[in-house]
Amino acid sequence: MEKERTYTLKIWRQPNANMKGAFKTYKVEDISPGTSFLEMLDILNDQLSENGEDPVHFDHDCREGICGMCSLFINGRPHGPDEEITVCQLHMRVFKDGAKITIEPWRANAFPVIKDLVVDRSAFDRIVQAGGFISVNTGAAVDANAIPIQKVNAELAMDAAACIGCGACVAVCKNASAMLFTAAKVSQLALLPQGDIERKERAMKMVAQMDAEGFGACTNTGACSAECPKGIDLSVIARMNREYFTAKVTT
Amino acid sequence: MSLDSKIPDGPLAEKWTKHKFNLKLVNPANKRKYDIIVVGTGLAGASAAASFGELGYNVKAFLYQDSARRAHSIAAQGGINAAKNYTNDGDSVFRLFYDTIKGGDYRSREANVYRLAEVSNNIIDQCVAQGVPFAREYGGLLDNRSFGGAQVSRTFYARGQTGQQLLLGAYSALSRQVAAGKVTLFPRTEMLDVVLVDGKARGIVTRNMITGKVESHSAHVVVLATGGYGNVFFLSTMAMGCNGSAVWRAHKKGAFFGNPSFTQIHPTCIPVHGDQQSKLTLMSESLRNDGRVWVPKTKEIAEKLKAGEMKPTEIPEEDRDYYLERIYPSFGNLVPRDVASRNAKNVCDEGRGVGETGLAVFLDFRDAIDRDGVDVIKAKYGNLFQMYEKIVDDNPYETPMMIYPAIHYTMGGLWVDYNLMTTIPGLYATGECNFSDHGANRLGASALMQGLADGYFVIPYTIGDYLADMPYDKVSTEHPEFQKAEKEVKERIDKLLNINGSKTVDQFHKQLGHIMWEKCGMSRNAQGLKEAIEEIQKLREEYWKDVKVLGVNEELNMTLEKALRVADFMELAELMVNDALDRKESCGGHFREESKTPEGEAKRDDKNFAYVSAWEYQGEGKPEVLHKEELVFENVKLTQRSYK
C-alpha cells in the first residue's frame, strides 16, 4: 500500500444563485492515492457533516466518466490535471502529498451557479431541442441494413457522438462558447445519410439557439478540444461552420 | 386479490400480434385529452415519453438528474441483442427467446420473453433511423459481436458506449417532442409518492430538488421507469443517485413487488480497493470475447503474487487455471453472468484469488493480442482499457486485468401483467423497475433491449387499452388524496431533518450494504438470511433515531435527498431478504447453499418453485403476504441449465 496523503482544498462556496460566493479552505487527511477525486470530496463531506457544517455540493452521478454530470474546475482546468477524463475518473495519485487544490464551478453566463459547485446546464438541452435530432417517429423506420453507411463516416459520426454534454468546453473557453458541443451533434447527424434531409434547418436552428442562450463566439483557440474529456476533435467546428454557411446561402 | 397476468391465448408466436389487435384504441383526435406522467428518463422512460408524445398524448416527464441525457442507461457498454441473423449463424426470434428464457433460469414468462425477442429487430431499425452510430463493417452494413449465454453473434454495439448512444437516440426523440410542446420535462425533481384516487393511479408527489418545494402532479395514468435498486448494497455499478424510492412508494400504495431477491452480480468489475470507495466500475462483458479468465493453480503461487514476489506475466502456462474453460468447455469464458460470478467467488474462497485483497481474478488479453495484434484489440476495447488504466494505474495491454463480481442489475421489480400494468390500475412499470423479462438472471445485452422494447414498442400500444375506458376529466391536485400524500411527504422530510443524530447517512448506508452483501449476496443460506432480517430491523430503528441530516428543505440539499432514499432502502432490503428466504431453491443470481448438486452447481427446484413471487404490502410492521404466479412452460422444456 502506498502512503496516505494530506491536502489543502480551496473550494468555492455559494449558498444559492442569488447570494455571493467565496472561497473557503479545508484540510483533508489520510487520503490513499487510489481514492478518486470525488471520493476525496465524499470524505471531506463526511467530515463536514460530523462537525455540523453543510457539505460541499457538487454534481456527480455515474462515477465512471460517461453521464457528464460531474463538472469541477480544478487548479484552473476543467476535470482537473489529467487528459481525456472526467473528474470522477481523476485519482488522488495525480496530486502530490501536501498539495493545495483549488476547486471552482464551471463559470459561464449561460451556466448560472445553483449552489457551491453545481451549475445549471439546461441551455445545452435547449440547443438539442432546437434541432439535434432526426425526425423519425417510433415505428416508421426501415430495416437497419437498408441504409449502408461507409465505415469511415460511421466512425467519424461515432467520434462526434461520444460527447457527454458535460460543458468542459464552455468552462475552459475564454469566450464561454458552446461551439464544440453544438458542432459535435451537428457533425454526427450531418455525417449520416439519415440526417441529410434536415441538415440545413438543423444547423441554422441549433446555432441560433446557442446564440440565444448567451454563449460567446468562437475564436478557434482550440482549448475546448484540448480539454474535452472525450477528445472531440476541433474539426467538428469546421464542419458545423460549413453546414451553417451552406444552409445560409442556399435557403 | 388474485394475480391475473393477462397473457393472451393462442400459439406463442401469435400472442402479441393477436393481442395488439384486441387492444382498444384511442382515437387520434382524443389522445390530446389525456395526460401521462412518466417518471425516469432512461431508455425505458425516454423512449416511452417520446413515443407517447408522437402519438399525441400530453406527457410530463420527471427525472432527478439535471438532464435526460444523463440517466444511468448511459453507462451500459457492451451492446444490445436482436434476432436479425445478419451473421447467418442460425439466429431467429425463437432462438433469442429460448436463450433468454434459459439464461433467466426458467423464472420468467414465456409470452413476455417471446414478445421481447419479437420486437428486438424493430429496436435496431428505430435506433439506426435516429442516427445511432452502431459499429459497421467495411461494406457499410452493421457489425455484431457475441455475448455470454449465447452461441450466436447477435449483439449490436457502438464501441464500448452502446448504452450512451441508444440513450442519446431516445433523448433526441424526447427533445424533439419537448420542442413540439408534447412533453414537459421536470429535471432535478424526485418522485416521493404515487397518488391513488378511487383506487386508480392519478398522479405523483414530487420534491423540487433545488427549491425543496413539495408539489403534486395529476394525470390519467402514471408510468414508472425508474431503474433498479442495486444501491441497496451501497457498492454497486449503479450511478450514485439510482434508488428504489419510486417503486417502494408504489409498493406501499398497493403495487405487488415481484421477485425482490433476484439481483444480478456482474462478473467483470474492477475489484474493491478499500473502504473509501463509493462505487464499483464495470468492465463490459464483451471483454470476455477475447479475454481469458484465470487464477493460479495453487494457493502458494497466489500468495507469492500477493506478496509481490512474482508478476502475473511470470506465471508459466502450466501453473495457470483457466477455470471457466476447464469447467465449461463449450461456453468457456462466455458462460452467463451468474455462473461466471459464482466461479470467481469459489476460486477466491479457495485462496487462489489475486490482487491486494485476494478478491480478484485475472482477465488476460495476452493470447488475443498475440493472435490479432494490439491494434485490433485497441479498436474493440480501447476505451475500456483506458478506463481501467485510469482507475487501477495498470496497463492491461501488458499485464492482465483484475476483475471481481459486483452488484449490477436487479431482475426483480414491480410485478406487472402482460400490458406492463402493476396491480394498481393505471400504474405501469417499464424497463429495469419491473420484474418481467429476465427471470432469475439477465443475459448480457438484454437490458438495453428490454428498456427500449417496453418504451418504444409495448407500452405505446397497451396504455391505449386502459385510457380508452377512462373519462377525459382531470383530477385537481387540490383533491384530498393529493393533499394527504403531500402532507405525509412533508412530515417525512421534517422528521429526518429533526432527528439530528450522530451518524451520517452514508455510514448507515454502508452498514446496510455490508449486511446485504454478506448475507444476501452471491450465495445465501437460511441462517444468514434470518440474521440479516434482525440486523436490518435493528439498523432501521437506529436510523430513525440517530441519523444526522444537515441543512434545510428549502434549498439544494443532497444529504436530505440521500436520507430519503436510504430510508426506503432500509425497508426494501428486508423484503429482499424475506424473498430470498422463501425461495429455498438455487436459481440464476439467487444461489441458496442448501440447494446445490454434488459438484456444487446451482440446483433449481421446478416442482416447488416455478413461480414468480409477488409480495403484497400489509402496513407498517406487518409481514407481507406472498402471492405466487405459477409459471407455465409450453414451448421450452425445463432442464437444469448446463453450459458444459
Interface residues (C-beta under 8 A of the other chain):
Chain A: M1 P15 N16 I31 S32 G34 T35 S36 L38 E39 D42 I43 D46 S49 E50 G52 E53 D54 P55 H57 D59 H60 D61 C62 R63 E64 G65 I66 C67 G68 M69 D82 E84 I85 Q89 H91 R93 I114 K115 V118 D120 R121 S122 F124 D125 V128 Q129 A130 G132 F133 I134 S135 V136 N137 T138 G139 A140 A141 V142 D143 A144 N145 I147 P148 I149 Q150 K151 A154 E155 A157 M158 A161 A162 I164 G165 Q188 L189 L192 Q194 G195
Chain B: S47 A50 S51 E54 Q65 D66 S67 A68 R69 R70 A71 H72 I74 A75 K84 Y86 N122 I124 D125 Q126 C127 V128 A129 Q130 G131 P133 F134 A135 R136 E137 Y138 G139 G140 L141 L142 A158 R159 Q161 Q164 Q165 L168 Y171 S172 A173 S175 R176 V178 A179 L185 P187 I210 T237 A239 M240 G241 H273 G274 Q276 Q277 S278 K279 T281 L282 E356 Q386 M387 K390 I391 D393 Y456 F457 P460 T504 D506 Q507 K548 L550 G551 E555 L556 M558 T559
